[in-house]
Amino acid sequence: MRERTIIPKKTLWTFAALAFLLCVSIIIASVSCAASKSMPVTPEWGGEFPAPRPDSPPLPPELPYEQVELSEMRAVWVGYPDLRALGVTPQSLDKIVATAKSRKMNAIIFHVRPFGDALYPSEIFPWSHFVTGEQGKPPENGFDPLAYVIRRAHNAGIQVHAWVNPLRIQSSGGTLPEKLSDDNPYVRFRSDGDPANDDYVIDFVNGKYYNPGRESVRNLIIDGVAEIVENYPVDGIHFDDYFYPADDGSFDDSAAYNDYVNSGGSGSLIAWRTANINSLVSGCYDRVKSIRPVCVFGISPAGNIKNCLNMGADVRLWSSGEGYVDYICPQIYWSFDHDRMPFETVLREWREMVSDDIKFYVGLALYKSGSDADKGKWLAADDIISSQIQRARQPDVAADGFMLFSYSYLTGEQTANEMKNIMSIIDEEREQKK
């Protein structure tokens, strides 16, 4: 018989404690591993994509992605005309991302709300007719275009900014879209028998718009932005230049303005409208930051500063860096030798106005390259856009990047030479940063 080894009680307690700590470590490691597999990799996005239907087209597999500050923004707008031409399918979105990557873009400005609608399943706005051909009709297979393009773009190292038109509901004489769905807020406001919300939406020149003079409307728009940031790991929210469609009383928001005056307000119509838009913009900014601070909020206003101010777009205030936007991208869509708005003059006006606290991007008119726009000035050379990019990079301007309008012009004969020149200077910029 072997002699039994007697282990002291103190030693037994030590072994037990070590075993307990080892078990706890294994459990923690297992939970962490499971979390790393299930949680998205974009910092501070605490959710999941909306649950897909069983028959939905599968999302591309998730690859590691981290939103980082770009040394130079090189973005392309993917607007509703591009989506209308291509269709909204997994194949078309694959093509968009692949083309943007091949043209050395690092961000896509993706149109998710062109007409008070949504290119994703929304609890607030109806499905866009660009997805199924009929507003309010969901894809039969449960396809989620926004989730798909985000996953595909992030896998390619490309940012996605969700592009929202905040006020526009319908345009082109009532043909875009041809019919509003029953679940469209416009239809609800006009058919619910409540006269108090009839002017939440306004008909103007054969179009329809939300009325930002009503606080409930501003909150609706802000909630729509929040819905995107809460449910999708977008890198940014992007507004374009469509705010008030007129600078006078022809846009009939008189009922809301009269309520303002009767309650003691003394500002002019334009001052009141400007305050409404400022409230909307700051509200969107604050809401985005409260949900996910890493997500940026930016606006691309028209390039003519005077026109912006007349239409209620207070670009001077937004450019001050006081809690309105993370970036501003004026659409400087003119050539160097334009008769009234030469590129150099407009670029300097914006640069002098924009605070160093926010990013300054330059919106460029790729669609004009090789065309007879502006009395044929864009036919004079095939390096106008590339020269504008180089000018914006100079130390006295030091723009943080550029955005090209639009996706459809990244390829094709009209802009082939210009794109070749643009890609060449992108290569040069990469070499300089090594």
SVG drawing of the C-alpha trace seen along z (x, -y; Angstrom):
<svg xmlns="http://www.w3.org/2000/svg" viewBox="-62 -93 69 95">
<polyline fill="none" stroke="black" stroke-width="0.4" points="0.0,0.0 1.2,-3.5 1.7,-6.0 -1.0,-8.7 0.3,-12.2 -1.4,-14.6 -1.8,-18.1 -2.1,-20.9 -5.5,-22.8 -3.9,-26.1 -2.5,-24.6 -5.9,-23.2 -7.6,-26.6 -4.9,-28.1 -5.6,-25.6 -9.3,-26.2 -8.9,-29.9 -6.7,-29.6 -9.2,-27.2 -12.0,-29.6 -10.1,-32.5 -9.2,-30.4 -12.9,-29.5 -13.9,-33.2 -11.2,-34.1 -12.4,-31.5 -16.0,-32.7 -15.0,-36.4 -12.9,-35.4 -15.8,-33.4 -18.2,-36.3 -15.8,-38.8 -15.1,-36.5 -18.9,-36.1 -19.4,-39.8 -16.6,-40.6 -18.3,-38.3 -21.7,-39.7 -21.1,-43.4 -20.3,-45.8 -16.8,-47.1 -17.6,-50.7 -16.8,-52.5 -19.7,-53.4 -22.4,-51.9 -24.3,-49.9 -26.9,-48.2 -27.4,-45.7 -28.8,-46.1 -32.6,-45.7 -33.4,-42.0 -33.5,-40.7 -36.2,-38.4 -35.3,-34.8 -35.5,-35.4 -33.5,-38.6 -30.4,-38.8 -27.5,-38.0 -25.3,-40.9 -21.7,-40.7 -19.6,-39.1 -18.4,-41.6 -14.7,-42.5 -12.9,-44.6 -13.7,-48.3 -13.0,-51.3 -14.1,-54.8 -11.0,-57.0 -10.4,-60.6 -9.4,-60.8 -6.2,-62.7 -8.2,-63.8 -11.9,-63.4 -12.4,-62.0 -16.1,-61.5 -18.6,-61.0 -22.4,-61.8 -24.6,-58.8 -27.9,-60.6 -31.3,-59.5 -30.7,-60.0 -27.8,-57.6 -29.9,-55.1 -32.8,-55.5 -30.4,-54.8 -28.8,-51.7 -31.7,-50.4 -31.4,-49.6 -30.2,-46.0 -27.3,-44.1 -25.7,-44.0 -26.0,-47.8 -24.7,-48.6 -21.8,-46.2 -21.0,-48.1 -21.2,-51.5 -18.8,-50.5 -16.4,-48.8 -16.4,-51.9 -15.8,-54.3 -12.9,-52.2 -11.4,-51.9 -11.6,-55.7 -9.8,-56.1 -12.7,-57.5 -12.8,-56.9 -16.4,-58.0 -19.8,-57.6 -22.6,-60.1 -25.5,-57.8 -29.0,-59.2 -31.3,-57.6 -34.1,-60.2 -34.5,-62.1 -38.3,-62.7 -39.5,-62.4 -39.0,-58.6 -36.4,-56.0 -34.1,-53.6 -34.2,-51.4 -37.0,-50.1 -38.3,-53.1 -40.9,-53.5 -41.3,-57.2 -41.0,-57.5 -42.3,-55.3 -40.2,-53.1 -38.8,-55.1 -40.2,-54.4 -36.7,-54.1 -36.5,-50.7 -39.6,-49.0 -41.2,-51.5 -43.9,-52.4 -43.6,-54.6 -44.5,-52.7 -44.1,-49.3 -41.3,-47.3 -39.0,-45.0 -40.6,-41.5 -37.4,-39.8 -36.8,-42.1 -33.8,-43.8 -32.3,-46.6 -30.2,-48.8 -28.7,-50.9 -27.5,-48.0 -26.1,-46.4 -24.2,-49.4 -22.7,-50.1 -21.4,-46.6 -20.0,-46.5 -18.4,-49.9 -16.9,-49.4 -15.4,-46.1 -13.7,-48.1 -12.5,-50.7 -14.9,-53.3 -17.0,-55.6 -20.8,-55.9 -22.6,-59.2 -26.4,-59.0 -27.7,-61.8 -31.0,-63.3 -33.1,-66.0 -34.9,-67.3 -37.8,-69.2 -38.6,-67.9 -41.5,-65.5 -42.4,-65.7 -41.2,-67.7 -41.2,-67.9 -44.9,-68.8 -46.0,-65.9 -44.1,-63.3 -41.3,-62.6 -42.7,-60.4 -45.9,-60.1 -48.0,-59.0 -47.5,-59.4 -48.2,-56.4 -50.9,-56.2 -48.3,-56.0 -46.6,-59.2 -46.7,-61.8 -48.0,-64.3 -51.0,-62.2 -51.6,-61.7 -51.5,-65.4 -53.9,-66.2 -56.4,-63.5 -56.6,-63.1 -59.3,-65.7 -57.1,-67.8 -56.8,-71.4 -54.0,-72.1 -51.5,-70.1 -52.6,-71.0 -49.7,-73.4 -47.1,-71.0 -46.7,-70.4 -46.9,-73.0 -47.7,-72.8 -45.4,-75.0 -45.0,-75.3 -46.3,-71.8 -44.1,-70.4 -44.6,-69.5 -42.4,-70.3 -42.3,-70.0 -42.8,-73.3 -39.9,-73.8 -41.7,-76.7 -43.6,-74.1 -41.7,-72.6 -43.4,-69.2 -42.1,-69.1 -38.6,-69.8 -38.9,-67.1 -40.1,-64.7 -37.1,-65.4 -34.7,-65.1 -36.3,-61.8 -35.7,-60.5 -32.0,-61.3 -31.8,-59.7 -33.5,-56.5 -30.6,-56.2 -27.8,-56.8 -29.4,-54.4 -29.9,-51.5 -27.0,-51.8 -23.2,-52.3 -23.1,-55.2 -20.0,-57.4 -22.0,-60.6 -25.4,-62.3 -25.3,-64.7 -27.8,-67.4 -27.5,-69.1 -28.6,-72.6 -32.3,-72.1 -33.9,-74.2 -36.6,-76.8 -37.6,-76.6 -38.2,-80.4 -37.0,-83.6 -40.4,-85.3 -44.0,-84.7 -44.8,-82.6 -43.9,-79.7 -47.0,-80.1 -45.9,-79.5 -47.9,-82.6 -50.0,-80.7 -46.9,-79.6 -45.3,-83.0 -48.4,-84.8 -48.5,-82.5 -44.9,-83.6 -45.8,-87.3 -48.9,-87.0 -46.9,-85.3 -44.6,-88.3 -42.1,-87.6 -40.7,-90.6 -38.3,-89.1 -38.8,-89.5 -40.0,-86.5 -36.4,-85.7 -35.1,-86.1 -37.8,-83.8 -37.2,-81.2 -33.4,-81.3 -34.1,-80.7 -36.2,-77.7 -33.5,-76.1 -30.9,-76.9 -33.0,-75.1 -33.4,-72.1 -29.7,-71.9 -28.6,-72.3 -31.2,-69.8 -29.9,-67.2 -26.3,-67.9 -27.2,-67.5 -29.2,-64.3 -26.5,-62.7 -23.9,-63.4 -26.1,-62.2 -26.5,-58.8 -23.0,-58.2 -20.4,-61.0 -18.1,-59.5 -20.8,-59.9 -20.3,-63.3 -23.0,-65.7 -22.3,-67.9 -24.0,-70.1 -23.3,-70.8 -24.9,-74.2 -25.1,-76.0 -21.8,-77.8 -23.4,-81.3 -23.3,-82.6 -25.8,-85.4 -28.4,-83.0 -27.9,-80.6 -28.6,-83.4 -31.7,-84.5 -33.1,-81.0 -32.7,-80.6 -29.4,-78.7 -27.3,-80.5 -24.0,-79.3 -22.1,-82.0 -23.3,-80.7 -22.9,-77.0 -19.3,-77.7 -18.5,-79.3 -18.0,-75.9 -20.4,-76.5 -22.4,-73.2 -24.1,-73.1 -22.0,-70.9 -18.8,-68.9 -18.1,-69.8 -19.3,-72.1 -18.9,-71.4 -20.0,-74.3 -20.9,-73.4 -18.4,-75.5 -19.7,-74.4 -18.0,-77.0 -14.9,-77.2 -11.9,-79.4 -13.0,-81.8 -16.7,-81.9 -18.2,-85.4 -19.9,-86.0 -18.7,-83.3 -15.1,-82.4 -13.9,-79.4 -10.9,-81.2 -13.1,-84.1 -15.8,-81.8 -13.2,-79.4 -11.5,-82.3 -14.8,-83.6 -15.7,-80.3 -12.2,-79.6 -12.2,-83.0 -15.6,-82.2 -15.1,-78.7 -13.7,-78.2 -10.7,-75.9 -12.9,-74.0 -14.9,-72.3 -13.8,-70.4 -13.8,-72.4 -14.6,-70.3 -15.1,-71.5 -18.0,-70.3 -16.9,-70.0 -19.0,-69.8 -17.6,-66.7 -20.8,-66.5 -19.8,-69.6 -16.5,-68.3 -16.4,-67.8 -19.8,-69.4 -20.9,-72.7 -22.1,-74.0 -21.4,-77.7 -21.1,-78.8 -18.7,-76.0 -16.1,-77.0 -15.8,-73.3 -14.7,-72.3 -11.6,-74.4 -9.6,-71.9 -9.8,-68.4 -8.0,-69.2 -10.4,-71.8 -11.5,-69.7 -8.1,-68.3 -6.7,-71.8 -9.4,-72.9 -8.5,-70.0 -4.8,-71.1 -5.8,-74.7 -7.9,-73.7 -4.9,-71.7 -2.6,-74.8 -1.5,-76.0 -3.5,-79.3 -6.7,-77.2 -5.8,-73.9 -9.2,-72.3 -9.7,-69.0 -10.9,-67.2 -13.4,-67.3 -16.7,-65.7 -17.5,-65.0 -21.0,-65.3 -21.9,-62.7 -21.3,-58.9 -22.6,-58.6 -19.7,-60.7 -16.9,-58.7 -17.0,-56.7 -17.9,-57.4 -16.4,-59.1 -17.5,-62.7 -15.3,-62.7 -12.7,-60.1 -9.7,-62.5 -10.7,-64.5 -11.0,-61.4 -7.6,-60.3 -6.1,-63.6 -8.0,-63.4 -6.7,-59.9 -3.2,-61.0 -3.1,-63.8 -4.6,-61.5 -1.6,-59.2 0.7,-62.2 -1.0,-63.2 -0.5,-59.6 3.2,-59.8 3.6,-63.1 2.0,-61.7 4.3,-58.6"/>
</svg>
